[in-house]
Amino acid sequence: MNYTIRTMKKQEFPLLEDFLYEAIFISEGMEVPPRSVISLPELQTYIKDFGLLKDDFALVAEIEKQIVGAVWVRIINDYGHIDSSTPSLAISLYKDYRKHGI
């Protein structure tokens, strides 16, 4: 599968909502949560006002000019927080593009 990794453009930041939802780990046999789950404050911290914090940074995976995945970092006080200079990382691919080496 041929893909390109590039910096996410500001106008593409709203796609982080899709990728935040896709990043939710769901064990086999568990019910998929409703999309509204990404409205929870503890999840919004990953994407709300993305690009306004000085260390916000994102890359996208693109296939034939279609964005199929994203990886982003920001310094937040989330689960696994280390310190105020170590960013948290989120990575996500649309389901159809997983397990293809992207």
C-alpha positions as CSV (number, residue, x, y, z in Angstrom):
1,M,0.0,0.0,0.0
2,N,1.5,3.3,-1.1
3,Y,1.1,6.1,1.3
4,T,2.6,9.5,2.2
5,I,3.2,10.9,5.7
6,R,3.0,14.7,5.9
7,T,2.3,17.5,8.4
8,M,-1.4,18.0,9.1
9,K,-2.6,21.4,7.8
10,K,-4.6,23.7,10.1
11,Q,-7.7,23.4,8.1
12,E,-7.5,19.6,8.6
13,F,-7.4,19.8,12.4
14,P,-11.2,19.1,12.6
15,L,-10.4,15.5,11.3
16,L,-8.9,14.9,14.7
17,E,-12.4,14.3,16.0
18,D,-12.7,11.3,13.7
19,F,-9.3,10.0,14.6
20,L,-9.8,10.5,18.3
21,Y,-12.9,8.2,18.0
22,E,-11.0,5.7,15.9
23,A,-8.2,5.6,18.5
24,I,-10.4,4.3,21.2
25,F,-9.3,0.8,22.0
26,I,-12.2,-1.7,22.1
27,S,-11.4,-5.2,23.3
28,E,-12.9,-8.1,21.2
29,G,-16.4,-8.8,22.3
30,M,-16.9,-5.3,23.9
31,E,-19.6,-3.0,22.6
32,V,-18.5,-0.1,20.5
33,P,-19.2,3.2,22.4
34,P,-21.3,5.8,20.8
35,R,-19.4,8.6,18.9
36,S,-20.7,11.0,21.5
37,V,-18.1,9.6,23.9
38,I,-15.4,11.9,22.4
39,S,-17.4,14.8,24.0
40,L,-16.2,13.7,27.4
41,P,-13.8,16.3,28.9
42,E,-11.1,13.7,29.5
43,L,-11.1,12.9,25.8
44,Q,-11.6,16.4,24.5
45,T,-8.3,17.3,26.2
46,Y,-6.6,15.5,23.3
47,I,-8.1,17.7,20.5
48,K,-9.9,20.8,21.8
49,D,-8.5,23.9,20.3
50,F,-5.7,21.9,18.7
51,G,-3.0,24.0,17.3
52,L,-3.3,26.7,19.9
53,L,-0.9,25.2,22.3
54,K,2.8,25.8,21.4
55,D,3.7,22.1,21.3
56,D,0.7,20.8,19.4
57,F,1.9,18.9,16.3
58,A,0.2,16.4,14.0
59,L,1.1,14.3,11.0
60,V,-1.3,12.5,8.6
61,A,-1.1,9.4,6.5
62,E,-2.5,10.0,3.0
63,I,-3.4,7.6,0.2
64,E,-4.3,8.9,-3.1
65,K,-4.9,12.4,-1.6
66,Q,-7.2,10.9,1.1
67,I,-6.3,11.2,4.7
68,V,-6.5,7.8,6.3
69,G,-4.7,8.2,9.6
70,A,-3.2,10.7,12.0
71,V,-0.6,10.9,14.8
72,W,-0.6,13.9,17.1
73,V,1.1,15.1,20.2
74,R,0.4,17.7,22.8
75,I,1.4,18.4,26.3
76,I,-1.5,17.6,28.5
77,N,-2.2,16.2,32.0
78,D,-3.8,12.9,30.9
79,Y,-3.5,9.3,31.9
80,G,0.2,8.4,31.9
81,H,1.3,12.0,32.2
82,I,5.0,12.2,32.8
83,D,5.8,15.9,33.1
84,S,5.1,19.3,31.6
85,S,7.7,18.9,28.8
86,T,6.8,15.4,27.6
87,P,3.9,15.3,25.1
88,S,1.2,12.7,25.0
89,L,0.9,10.8,21.8
90,A,-2.2,9.7,20.0
91,I,-2.2,7.6,16.8
92,S,-5.1,6.4,14.7
93,L,-6.0,4.9,11.4
94,Y,-9.4,4.3,9.8
95,K,-10.3,0.6,10.3
96,D,-9.9,-0.3,6.6
97,Y,-6.3,0.9,6.6
98,R,-5.1,-1.0,9.7
99,K,-2.6,-3.9,9.4
100,H,-1.2,-2.6,6.1
101,G,2.1,-1.3,7.5
102,I,1.2,2.3,7.6
